[in-house]
Amino acid sequence: MPFFAPFLLFFLLLAVGPGFGSTAWALELIPFNTTNQNPLVAVYGLPPAGPAAVLAPGRISAELRADIASNFTRARGSQEQILLDGETYRYTLALKHGIGDRLEVGLEVPYVMHRDGFLDSFVNDFHDTFGLPDGGRDDAPSDRLAYSYEKDGLLLIDMTEEKEGFGDLRLTGAWQLWRREGENPRALALRASLKLPTGDEDRLLGSGSTDFALWLSGSRSFRGGSLALFGAAGGLLMTDGDVLPDQQRNAVAFGTLGGGWLPLPRLALKLQFDGHTPFYRDSGLRELGESVQLVLGGTIGVTDTLSLDIAISEDIVVDSASDAVFHFALKQTF
């Protein structure tokens, strides 16, 4: 993945820069920064839950996220049919800055690649090992790219050639509503994001819509901070876009519920459920309906200020999200 190399170099340079590791920075039990990677959903501004505590005044965080999604689903209704077979790689550079005691602002820049991929055999073996449904993967050609959707005899989505480019830019912000420090900290933040239509919707790099999300993110710790529950709930408003415009909804509700455990000071194990209401109407297909995902993994505290998230997500509502998403996030706080 050659696009990953410049970002990796960027973080290595941060790691050896002045002041690295000079301030103790505890490993946080916060949600994974990943969402539904279904290529017909990921084009919109569905945000990750985000932490309940905003950055401290003057703090800056730089995070590189990599979501590698293996998609396979096919379905046919009375007037529509869909095939999503391929892999999508989404790399996001997220920058955040704490201002004052309560405010945080940020910027997210995604780069998206739709590929025929190489993960089919691995995902098939993963499903077989854990007894998960494969949705007909075994009978389909391996490592192909075919994203298509047909309704009333019209082919509305048809992608068989690899595409890549910058996606939709996102501005983020948060306001600390309440925060209690101490042995068992707890917090509540009001978060918002504004997604701008900077990606090419014809290549499924963006939606063509301007999207505004507003949500609450909360957390509560137990047992001296070694256990935590976290969650989020909110809504997403969207202007009319260019991806299935006649079926796009203009409002979606979403939420997250999960928890984490610190078995070691520099290791966090986390589990979360992410869900949302449908982005599209006038469809009986689960691929265009409501979704619930399970995200399972952990965070490694590489140093006091550098952490690495590793997680995998599965679609609990089968066919509503990517078959499997491998999520990695390297975050430096300084």
N, C-alpha and C positions, 0 to 999 in steps of 0.2 A: 504494500500500500504506500506508494511513493509520497502521497499527499501528507501522510502522517509525519514524515521525517522532519520537515521544517518546524512543526510544532514541538516535536520531541527535543530538537536542538534548542528551541526557545526556552523550554522549561529547564533544561540542563544548565543553560546560562543563568537563569534565575537562581538555580540551586547553589551556584558558586559565587553569586553576587554578594556585595557587602551587606552585612547584617543578618545573613541567613542563619536561622536557628538561634538568634540571640534572645528571643523572648519565648517563654514556655507557652504552649498553645495546646490545650487539652483536646483529645479526639472527641468529636461531637457525635451524638446519636441523632442523626438527621436523615430525612428521606433521600433515596436515590434520585438524582436529577435525570429521569428518563420518562418518556411518555409512549403512547401508542404509536408504533412505527408502521402501521398499515399505510401504504403509499398514498391512499386516497384520504387519509386522516391527517398524516404528518405534515401535509401541505398547509394546514391551518395553524393558528396560534395557540394550540392547546399547551398550557404551561406545566412544568413539573411543580410539585407541591412547594418546594423550597423550605428552608429552615424557619422555625418560629422565632428565632433570635436574629436581629439584624446585625450587621458588622459593627464593631466598636468604632468610635470616632477616629478617623484618620487611617483605618485599616483598609487594605486593598486585597482582593482575592482575584487570582487568575486561574481559570479552570479550562482544561481541554477535555471534552467529552467525545467518546466514540461509541456510536450505537450501530452495531452490525446486525441487520435484520434479515433473517431467512424467511421468505414468504412462500407459502403454497396454499392456495384454496381455489376451489372451483365449484360453482353452483349454477343451477338453472331454475328459473321460475316460469310462470305462465307467459310473461311478456319480457323477461330480462334474463341475462346470463352474464357471469363474471368469471374471469380467470386472473389470478394474481400469482405468478410464478417467477421468482427471481430474488435477487438480493439487493438491499439498499444500504448504503453506508452513509451515515450522517456524522460529520465531525463538527463540533461546535466549540468556538472559542468564546468563553463567558468571562467578562470583567465586571467586578462590583467594587463599590467604594462606600465606606461608612462616613456619613456627614453628621456631625453633632451626636447627640445621645440617642436619637430615635430614627433618623433617616438613612436610607441606603438607596443608591442608584446604580444602574448597571446597563450593560450592552452585551448582546449575544449575536455572533456572526456564524451562521452555519454554512458548511460546504457539503453538498449532497451528490452521491454517485449511485446511479442505478446500473446494476451489473448482472450478467448471467451467473457469476459466482462460482463457488467451489464447495459450499457447505452441505449440499444435499445428502451425501452419504453419511456425514457426521450426524446431521439432525435425525436421519432415519434410524441410525444406531442408538442415538439418545432416546428417541421415542420408544424403541423396542426394549431398551434396558429398563426404563421406568414404567413401561406399560401404558404409554400415552397414545392417544389416537393420532394417526398420521394423515387422515383425510384424503387418502388415495395417492400419497406421495410415491409409494413404491411402484405404482403403475405409470407414472409420468416420466417424460424424458428428464435426464439429470442435467443440472447446470445450464438452464436456459433462462432467457428473459422474455416474459410474455405477460404484460399487464394489459388487460382488455375488459371492457364493459359494453354490453349491448342492451338496448331497450327499445321496444316497439320496432324492431328491425333496423334500428340505426346504431352504428358502431360509434360510440361516444368517447371511448378511451381505447387507444391502440398504440402500445409501445413495445417494440421488439428489438430496438437498437439501443445500445448503451448510451446513457446521457449523464452529464455531470455539470456542476456549476454552483455558484453561490446561491443559497436559498434566501428566504425572507428574513430581513434584519429585525431584531427585536430589542426594544427598550424596556427595561425593568425598573421597578422601584418597590420600596417597602417602608412601612411606618410601624414602629414598635408601639403597640397598644398597651402592652403590660408585660412586665418581666420581673421575676423574683429569683434572686441569686441564692447561694447557700449550698447546703449539702444535697438537697433535692431540687434543683432549679426547675422552673416552669416559665413558659412564655407564650405570648400570643401576638401575631403580627398581621397587619393588613397588607397584602401584596397586590401588585398590579403589573400588567405587561401590555405593551402596544407593539403589534407586529405590522410591519410595513411591507407592501407588495413589491419587493425588490427582486424576487426570484422569477424565473421564466415558467409560467403555468403550463405552457405547451410541452415542457419537458418534465413536468411534475416536480419542479424545484420550488414552487410556491403555489399559492392559491389564486392570486390576483385580487384578493380582498384585503382590507385593513381590519385587523382584529384587536379587540380590547378585552382583556381578562381582569377580573377582580375577585380576590378570594382571601379567606382567612386561613392562616397556618398556625397550628398550636402544638405544644409538646409539654409533657410532664415526666419528670424523672423520679426514680425510686431507688432505694437501697444505696444511698450515697452516690447516685448518678450512674450506677452500673447497669440499670435497666431504665428504659424509657418507652413511652407510647407517644406517637405523633400522628397528626392527621391534618387534612385540609379539605375545604369545600368552597365552591364558588361558581361563577358563571363566565361564559365567553360570548361576546357579541361580535358579529361579523357583518361587514358590508357584503354586497353581492360580488361573488368571485367568478372565476372562469373555469373552474373544474366542476363539471356537471351542474351548471348554473341553474337549470330548471328544477333541480331536486335539492339544492343546498338549503339547509336551514340557516337562519340568521342568529340563533341563540342555542347554546349548549350548556348543560350543567355538568360539573365534574367534581371528583373527590378522590381523596387518598386516605387510607387507614393502615397503620403499621406499627412496628416496634423494633427495638434493638437491645442488644445485650453486649456488655464489655467483659468477656472472659479474661482478657489481658489488657494492660494499659494501652497498648498500641494495636489492638485488634477488636473490631466491632462486627458482630453478626447481626444482620438486619433482614426483615421480611416486611413486605407491604403489598397492599391491594390498591390498584388504580382503576378507576372507572369513569365512564362518561355516557351521556345520553347520545342519541343518533345525530350525526352531522348531515344526514340526508333523509328526505321524505319520499313517499310514493315508491317504496321498495320493500319487498318481502325477504330480501337477502340479509343474512347475518353480517356479511362483509360490510354492509352499509348501515348497520344498526348500532345499538348500544353495545358497550364493551366493558369487560372486566379482565384485568391482568393480574397475575401474581409475579412479583419481583423478589428474588431471593439471592442473597450474596453477603458481601462484607466490605469493610473498610480497613485498610492497613495504614497505620501511622508510620510513614517512612522516617520522618523527623518530627520535631515539634510543630513545624509549619507546613509540611508537605504530606499529603495523604493520597491514597490510591483506592478508588472504588472498583470492585469487580462484582458483577451481578449477571444473572440471566433471568429473562422474563418469559412467561408462557401465557397463552390466552386461555383464561378460565371459561369465558364464553367463547366456545370454539369457533374459529373462523372470523372472529370480530377484530382480531389483531394479528400481528405477525406470528408465525409458528414458534419462532424462538428469536430472541434478541439478546445479543451478548453486549453488555454495557460496561464500559471502562471510563473512568474519570480521574484525571490527575489534577489535583488542586494545590496551589501554592498561595499561602496567605502571608502578607508582609506589611 
